Amino acid sequence: MNLDLNKYSFTQKWYVGSEIQRNLYKYLDKNSKYNILEIGSFEGLSACGFSDNIMDHSETTLDCVDPFILSRTNNKITTKCVTLKTEQMFSKNINLSKNLKKITHHKMTSDDYFLNNKKLFNLIYIDGCHEPEFIKNDMENSFACLEQNGIMWMDDYGGGGGKIKICMDKFLEKYKGQYNIIHKNYQLAIKKL
């Protein structure tokens, strides 16, 4: 998926060259309808990548869930580099993206979002809070609202000193037989059966 780096503003390059940016297109048809959920948006670069590359179908939507909790202000929620400007950069970047009118931002935690969500998704990207409880909840709640043949892509499988991998591996064991692994490296992606 292409991303015009001159068009957008960012302080971190996590998405640029990431496995999802390089490999997701192999599993998608850009002319198909997608209901996309993104947990953890930060400055919006992955959302802009989706908007510019796979959201051309008239009924495609993207729901971005990010509470923008400032770094080191909440002991239970891990946030990386979130400052007062992060949400502004997210909004600015989204407003520059190709399919901005199809994007909805939910400024809340993923746990709160899932309490009232009734929508099903066929593509979910999880890159939210890196604490074990949130990883477990995000994966289980996302899998519950993932359509059959839908893709759930998780960041940081190979990071976090192994604690993220342990959480994700527990999920894989619990739901064994209900998915196929389609990508496994630093990131992890599954397709629901």
Backbone as a ProteinNet text record, in pm:
[ID]
protein_1_A
[PRIMARY]
MNLDLNKYSFTQKWYVGSEIQRNLYKYLDKNSKYNILEIGSFEGLSACGFSDNIMDHSETTLDCVDPFILSRTNNKITTKCVTLKTEQMFSKNINLSKNLKKITHHKMTSDDYFLNNKKLFNLIYIDGCHEPEFIKNDMENSFACLEQNGIMWMDDYGGGGGKIKICMDKFLEKYKGQYNIIHKNYQLAIKKL
[TERTIARY]
85.3	0	89.5	61.5	141.5	96.4	190.2	161.9	253.3	195	272	324.3	450.9	509.2	518.3	514.3	517.1	380.9	277.9	141.5	104.9	161.4	120.8	230	188.5	281.3	286.5	405.2	417.2	546.6	546.6	667.3	733.5	656.7	707.8	682.3	771	759.8	720.4	649.4	617.6	544.7	450.5	371.5	450.4	537.8	611.8	701.8	677.5	754.9	713.5	605.9	559.9	509.6	498.1	453.4	312.4	225.4	88.9	91.1	172.8	180.1	234	333.5	395.1	313.2	233.5	175.1	23	-47.7	-193.3	-258.5	-205.3	-265.8	-275.7	-190.9	-193.1	-324.4	-392.2	-512.2	-640.2	-630.3	-746.5	-766.9	-890.9	-926.4	-972.5	-898.3	-928.4	-1065.5	-1129.9	-1263	-1375.1	-1339	-1440	-1480.3	-1594.3	-1643.3	-1575.3	-1522.7	-1461.3	-1521.5	-1549.3	-1579.9	-1454.1	-1379.7	-1248.6	-1257	-1192.5	-1179.4	-1031.6	-992.8	-855	-855.8	-785.9	-772.7	-633.5	-629.1	-502.2	-463.4	-484.2	-460.8	-339	-297.9	-185.9	-200.8	-109.3	-114.3	-190.8	-249.1	-338.3	-274.2	-147	-83.1	-136.4	-160.8	-216.9	-358	-435.5	-571.2	-564.6	-467.7	-450.5	-407.1	-325.3	-287.9	-409.7	-500.5	-625.5	-708.8	-723.5	-806.5	-759	-630.3	-575.2	-565.1	-569.8	-541.4	-653.1	-737.2	-835.3	-978.4	-1004.9	-1138.3	-1216.7	-1192.3	-1259.6	-1403.8	-1439.8	-1578.4	-1669.1	-1781.8	-1870.1	-1922.2	-1929.3	-1984.3	-1877.5	-1751.1	-1644	-1639.5	-1612.4	-1600.8	-1476.8	-1430.7	-1320.3	-1358.2	-1358.6	-1381.6	-1248.4	-1201.8	-1076.5	-1108.6	-1051.3	-1074.3	-944.1	-942.3	-823.5	-866.8	-840.5	-880.1	-782.1	-665.7	-559.6	-528.5	-505.4	-465.9	-318.4	-289	-151.5	-57.2	62.1	163.6	187.4	202	232	125.3	-0.6	-107.4	-205.6	-189.5	-279	-195.1	-194	-110.5	-156.1	-283.2	-336.2	-324.7	-303.6	-303.3	-168	-104.9	24.7	3.3	64.9	61.7	205	235	368.9	364.7	439.7	462.7	336.4	228.9	106.5	119.6	112	121.7	-7.5	-12.2	-128.9	-147.2	-40.6	-47.6	-85.3	-80.3	-104.6	-242.9	-345.1	-481.4	-498.2	-435.8	-442.1	-378.1	-264.1	-197.7	-284	-348.4	-439.3	-547.6	-614	-722.9	-673.2	-559.6	-503.4	-472.1	-408	-374	-499	-597.4	-721.7	-787.5	-789.4	-853.2	-781.1	-658.2	-583.8	-598.7	-658.3	-665.4	-775.2	-760.6	-847.1	-994.4	-1020.9	-1159.1	-1198.7	-1162.6	-1182.4	-1327.3	-1422.4	-1564.7	-1616.4	-1539	-1579.4	-1516.8	-1446.1	-1373.8	-1444.1	-1464.2	-1524.2	-1426.2	-1402.3	-1314.3	-1399.2	-1366.8	-1432.2	-1328.7	-1343.8	-1245.4	-1282.6	-1239.3	-1267.7	-1174.8	-1170.6	-1090.2	-1159.4	-1084.3	-1143	-1244.2	-1217.5	-1314.6	-1448.7	-1446.2	-1570.8	-1636.2	-1556.1	-1610.2	-1686.5	-1627.1	-1688.7	-1815	-1832.2	-1953.6	-2079.6	-2072.6	-2191.4	-2182.5	-2071.3	-2056.3	-2150.2	-2219.6	-2305.6	-2264	-2156.2	-2110.4	-2017.2	-2021.2	-1927.4	-1823.4	-1703.1	-1591.7	-1528.9	-1471.1	-1398.2	-1248.8	-1207.3	-1065.2	-1048.5	-965.6	-939.2	-788.6	-743	-600.9	-589	-516.2	-501.9	-360.3	-353.5	-226.3	-256	-330.2	-371.6	-278.6	-338.4	-261.9	-186.5	-61.9	24.6	25.9	-66.7	-76.3	-151.8	-111.6	-171	-323.9	-383.9	-531.1	-595.9	-540.7	-596.5	-572.1	-454.8	-425.8	-526.9	-547.2	-643.8	-783.6	-827.6	-961.6	-975.5	-874.5	-882.5	-891.7	-813.4	-816.4	-948.7	-994.1	-1118.4	-1240.1	-1247.6	-1359.9	-1358.5	-1240.8	-1230	-1269.9	-1222.5	-1254.4	-1404.9	-1471.4	-1617.1	-1694.3	-1639.7	-1711.2	-1642.8	-1557	-1491.3	-1575.5	-1607.2	-1685.6	-1606.1	-1676.4	-1611.6	-1528	-1406.6	-1308.1	-1248.5	-1284.1	-1227.3	-1084.9	-1008.4	-868.4	-852.2	-779.7	-743.8	-591.4	-538.2	-394	-348.3	-247.1	-200.4	-55.3	-28.7	106.7	179.9	311.7	399.7	404.1	366.1	374.9	517.6	614.9	754.9	818.5	738.9	794	751.3	779.7	734.8	807.5	928.2	1004.4	941	856.9	794.2	657.5	620.5	491	373.2	391.6	283.7	265.4	375.4	369.6	300.4	330.3	267.3	116.1	69.9	-74.3	-138.6	-73	-129.1	-126.7	-23	-16.4	-127	-160.6	-271.7	-402.5	-421.6	-540.4	-541.6	-427.8	-419.2	-453.2	-406.5	-435.5	-583.5	-639.6	-781.2	-875	-842.5	-931	-880.8	-792.4	-735.1	-846.7	-827.7	-927.5	-1031.4	-1027	-1125.5	-1064.5	-938.8	-869	-753.5	-701	-574.8	-478.2	-353.6	-251.5	-208.1	-215.6	-175.2	-45.1	-5.2	121.4	171.8	300.1	357.2	503.8	532.9	669.1	670	711.6	698.5	550.1	471.9	326.3	264.1	139.6	64.8	-68.1	-108.4	-237.3	-305.2	-435.5	-514.6	-637.1	-688.9	-812.4	-913	-1029	-1129.9	-1197.3	-1210.5	-1276.9	-1428.5
-117.7	0	123.5	212.1	333.4	440.1	522.5	634.4	748.7	860.2	977.4	1047.8	1025.1	1078.7	1230.8	1293.4	1439.1	1500.2	1420.7	1468.6	1475.4	1385	1370.7	1415.6	1445.9	1484.7	1373.9	1340.9	1239.3	1259.3	1211.3	1217.6	1081.3	975.5	838.6	769.7	679.1	610.1	463.5	428.8	288.2	222.2	291.5	232.2	222.9	318.2	324.4	201	122.7	1	-115.7	-99.5	-206.9	-325.5	-438.1	-559.2	-545.3	-475.7	-457.6	-368.6	-264.8	-176.8	-253.8	-338.6	-411.5	-531.7	-593.4	-723.4	-732.2	-636.6	-649.4	-658.4	-583.1	-581.5	-721	-814.5	-951.2	-1022.7	-978.1	-1046.8	-970.6	-854.7	-770.2	-738.9	-705.6	-654.6	-511.2	-413.7	-274.1	-229	-308.6	-273.4	-334.2	-413	-475.9	-383.2	-415.7	-339.8	-391.4	-298.2	-334.2	-252.1	-320.7	-255.3	-275.9	-168.3	-175.5	-117.9	-186.5	-137	-124.1	-9.5	11.2	46	-34.5	-8.2	47.5	173.2	243.3	311.6	441.1	514	604.8	648	739.7	859.4	881.6	999.9	975.6	856.5	829.2	777.1	741.9	701	569.8	471.8	346.3	370.2	452.7	485.5	555.3	644	711.5	612.6	514.7	409.7	332.8	299.1	231.7	323.8	448.4	545.2	565.4	575.2	604.6	483.1	361.6	242.7	140	126.6	16	58.9	189	234.5	299.3	258.8	322	275.6	158.8	112.7	211.2	243.6	347.9	316.4	188.5	151.1	113.9	125.7	93.3	196.8	148.5	237.3	201.5	297.7	276.7	340	259.5	307.1	304.8	421.3	434.6	454	369.3	376.9	415	533.2	579	687.6	667.6	768.1	884.5	871.3	971.9	1010	909	931.4	970.5	1082.9	1133.7	1035.9	1024.6	935.9	966	860.2	865.8	935.4	933.9	993.7	889.7	763.1	657.4	531.8	483.1	367.6	237.6	228.8	104.2	97	211.5	215.1	262.9	180.3	213.7	297.3	412.2	493.7	532.2	527.1	562.6	701.8	792.7	921.8	1003.1	980.4	1056.7	1190.2	1298.2	1432.9	1507.9	1634.1	1716.3	1733.4	1721.3	1740.9	1614.2	1499.3	1373.1	1369	1402	1399.4	1502.1	1617.7	1718.8	1666.4	1598.1	1540.8	1432.4	1350.4	1248.1	1313.6	1413.8	1480.7	1544.6	1611.8	1676.2	1572.5	1462.2	1357.9	1295	1261.4	1201.3	1295.2	1425	1522.4	1539.8	1492.8	1496.3	1366.6	1265.6	1133.9	1129.7	1036.3	1025.5	1002.3	915	877.8	922.3	1045	1095.2	1091.4	1104.5	1106.9	970.4	866	730.8	687.5	780.6	749.4	811.7	730.3	777.4	752.8	856.2	841.2	825.6	724	699.8	728.8	841.9	883.1	817.5	692.6	612.6	493.4	424.2	302.4	194.7	96.7	-13	-90.6	-107.3	-175.7	-103.5	28.9	106.4	96.6	99.6	88.9	-43.2	-151.8	-283	-303.7	-228.7	-242.2	-216.9	-124.1	-86.5	-118.7	-176.2	-205.4	-316.9	-291.9	-393.7	-421.5	-359.5	-369.8	-489.3	-552.6	-658.3	-600.9	-654.2	-604.4	-719.5	-686.7	-789.4	-759	-648.9	-618.7	-542.7	-596.6	-532.3	-524.2	-404	-381.9	-342.9	-422.6	-399.3	-350.9	-228.8	-171.3	-73.6	-121.1	-37	-50.6	-49.2	-59.4	-192.4	-187	-305.6	-380.2	-348.5	-421.2	-551.7	-661.4	-792.7	-796.1	-731.6	-733.2	-671.6	-561.1	-495.1	-576.5	-637.1	-720.7	-834.9	-902.3	-1013.4	-964.8	-855.8	-803.5	-759.6	-688.6	-640.5	-755.8	-860.6	-973.8	-1049.6	-1076.7	-1152.3	-1072.8	-944.6	-862.2	-842.7	-824.9	-808.3	-936.1	-1049	-1176.7	-1202.4	-1159.9	-1179.9	-1099.3	-986.2	-905.5	-911	-1011.5	-1033	-1130	-1089.6	-1175.4	-1299.3	-1401.9	-1518.9	-1474.4	-1525.6	-1489.2	-1350.3	-1286	-1155.9	-1170.1	-1062.7	-1060.9	-977.7	-1033.5	-960.4	-953.9	-832.4	-810.1	-741.4	-796.5	-743.4	-697.6	-581.1	-528.9	-579.4	-573.3	-595.8	-739.5	-837.1	-976.7	-1011.1	-955.5	-983.3	-881.1	-793.3	-688.3	-701.8	-598.9	-595.1	-691.1	-730.4	-820.6	-958.2	-996.6	-1129	-1133	-1031.4	-1036.7	-1026.4	-952.4	-940.2	-1073.2	-1136	-1266.7	-1369.4	-1370	-1464.3	-1445.7	-1320.3	-1293.1	-1339	-1306.9	-1343.4	-1494.5	-1560.9	-1706.6	-1773.8	-1717	-1770.5	-1760.7	-1648.3	-1632.6	-1737.4	-1754.6	-1851.5	-1992.1	-2026.5	-2159.5	-2173.1	-2070.8	-2074.2	-2089.4	-2023.9	-2023.4	-2113.5	-2204.8	-2297.5	-2366.6	-2374.3	-2436.9	-2339.2	-2212.8	-2113.1	-2007.3	-2027.1	-1928.5	-1997.8	-1930	-1967.4	-1852.2	-1882.1	-1778.7	-1746	-1618.2	-1577.9	-1497.2	-1450.7	-1377.7	-1390.5	-1422.2	-1435.3	-1397.2	-1281.1	-1230.1	-1132.7	-1008.3	-909.2	-879.9	-885	-872.1	-1009.2	-1020.7	-1146.3	-1117.5	-1201.5	-1184.1	-1319.1	-1319.4	-1441.4	-1413.3	-1519.9	-1512.8	-1604.8	-1552.8	-1629.6	-1730.2	-1853.1	-1959.3	-1951.7
0	0	0	-89.3	-102.1	-3.7	36.7	125.2	85	44.2	3.6	128.8	160.4	282.8	282.5	165.6	158.6	189.6	182.2	203	351	430.4	570.2	667.3	789.5	896.8	1000.1	1045.5	1149.5	1226.7	1350.9	1432.9	1443.4	1418.6	1425.7	1292.6	1254.5	1125.1	1141.5	1247.9	1273.9	1157.4	1096.2	988.3	857.6	835.2	709.1	696.9	593.6	571.7	659.8	735.4	823.9	742.2	807.9	739.2	684.7	756.2	705.3	581.5	582.3	465.6	344.7	366.1	255.2	207.7	295.9	262.5	257.3	315.3	323	185.4	89.2	-44	-105.8	-62.9	-117.5	-86.7	16.3	64.5	33.6	-31.8	-54.1	-201.4	-233.2	-364.9	-342.8	-392	-361.5	-410	-496.8	-545.6	-461.4	-360.4	-274.4	-160.7	-100.1	14.9	141.5	221	348.1	460.9	568.9	695.3	778.7	799	863.5	1003.5	1096.5	1233.1	1263.4	1317.3	1359.3	1507.8	1586	1729.5	1753.6	1791.3	1809.2	1679.8	1671.5	1546.7	1549.3	1666.6	1685.6	1591.3	1499.7	1412.6	1282.9	1268	1156.2	1029.5	1033.2	908.6	853.6	938.7	887.1	835.3	905.4	858.1	722.4	704.9	576.1	467.8	506.1	411.5	364.1	457	418.9	329.7	372.6	300.1	156.6	138.3	6.3	-85.1	-27.4	-108.1	-119	-16.7	-21.7	11.4	9.7	49.6	-64.2	-187.6	-300.4	-320.2	-271.3	-283.3	-209.7	-269.6	-214.5	-74.4	-37.8	93.2	195.9	160.5	254.6	366.8	489.4	605.1	686.1	763.7	857.1	989.9	1094.6	1231	1304.1	1347.3	1421.6	1569.4	1653.3	1797.6	1866.1	1925.5	1998.8	2096.4	2226.8	2325.9	2336.9	2275.6	2282.8	2427.6	2508.9	2648	2648.9	2709.9	2711	2778.8	2724.4	2781.1	2928.2	3004.4	3147.7	3231.6	3186.1	3267	3319.4	3277.9	3321.6	3344.5	3469	3502.9	3438	3397.2	3341.5	3189.8	3124.8	2979.2	2929	2847.3	2789.2	2663.6	2659	2537.8	2503	2374.6	2327.8	2266.8	2321.2	2257.4	2232.4	2306.2	2285.2	2357.6	2279.3	2333.5	2302.7	2342.8	2311.4	2161	2084.5	1939.1	1861.7	1927	1855.5	1792.9	1868.7	1815	1703.2	1715.7	1610.1	1482	1496.2	1378.9	1315.8	1399.6	1348.9	1263.3	1318.1	1245.6	1116.2	1123.7	1004.3	897.2	935.6	838.7	777.8	861.5	809.9	709.7	741.7	652.7	519.9	510	384.2	304.3	365.8	301.1	195.2	104.3	-13.7	21	115.6	148.3	289.7	324.4	459.6	505.8	416.3	455.1	499.8	475.2	513.9	646	712.9	836.6	956.1	1060	1185.1	1298.1	1377.9	1494.3	1620	1699	1827.6	1935.5	2002.6	2104	2237.2	2250.5	2369.6	2370.2	2482.1	2487.1	2404.3	2363.4	2286.5	2370.9	2500.6	2587.1	2584.4	2593.9	2588.8	2451.3	2346.4	2211.2	2193.3	2236.1	2214.5	2299	2405.6	2487.6	2405.9	2310.1	2232.8	2084.1	2039.8	1898	1852.6	1742.1	1682.2	1537.3	1494.4	1356.2	1339.8	1222.4	1186.6	1091.4	1099.3	1018.9	941.4	825.3	751	745	808.8	825.4	957.1	1044.9	1173.9	1194	1228.6	1258.2	1404.9	1481	1625	1655.4	1705.7	1750.2	1863.8	1963.1	2074.6	2193.7	2311.1	2435.4	2440.4	2486.3	2486.3	2618.7	2708.7	2835	2811.5	2876.9	2851.9	2856.4	2954.4	2965.5	2841.8	2793	2675.2	2549.1	2537	2420.4	2413.4	2524.7	2530.8	2493	2554.9	2527.2	2381.8	2331.2	2192.2	2094.2	2116.5	2023.6	2033.3	2154	2169.1	2121.7	2158.3	2113.9	1963	1906.8	1761.7	1689.3	1738	1673.6	1675.7	1782.9	1795.2	1690.5	1646.9	1547.2	1409.6	1390.3	1261.2	1178.8	1056.6	967.7	926.9	884.6	827.8	707.9	695.6	593.2	614.4	725.5	757.3	809.6	795.9	837.3	963.5	1060.2	1181.7	1184.4	1180.8	1172.6	1300.5	1367.4	1495.4	1484.7	1542	1544.1	1667.7	1662.3	1778	1830.4	1748.8	1791.6	1834.1	1764.2	1794.9	1887.1	1946.6	2032.2	2176.6	2253.5	2393.1	2484.7	2449.9	2536.2	2551	2456.6	2459	2524.1	2603.8	2673.6	2576.3	2465.3	2366.9	2294.7	2256.8	2189.9	2278.4	2407.1	2500.2	2499.8	2507.7	2505.7	2375.2	2264.8	2134.6	2113.9	2160.7	2149.7	2231.5	2346.5	2426.9	2350.1	2281.2	2197.3	2086.9	2019.6	1910.3	1958.2	2077.7	2133	2167.2	2229	2270.3	2150	2039.5	1922.4	1809.3	1844.1	1745.3	1666.5	1535.2	1448.7	1395.2	1442.2	1398.6	1306.4	1269.6	1187.6	1114.7	1015.9	952.4	971.3	1002.8	1010.6	867.8	831.6	696.6	697.5	816.6	827.5	970.6	985.6	1119.8	1114	1169.5	1177.6	1294.8	1272.7	1379.9	1403.3	1296.7	1307	1283.7	1325.8	1315	1248.2	1153	1087.2	1071.6	1094.8	1080.5	994.6	934.8	858.6	925.2	957.5	1031	939.2	988.8	911.3	927.1
[MASK]
+++++++++++++++++++++++++++++++++++++++++++++++++++++++++++++++++++++++++++++++++++++++++++++++++++++++++++++++++++++++++++++++++++++++++++++++++++++++++++++++++++++++++++++++++++++++++++++++++

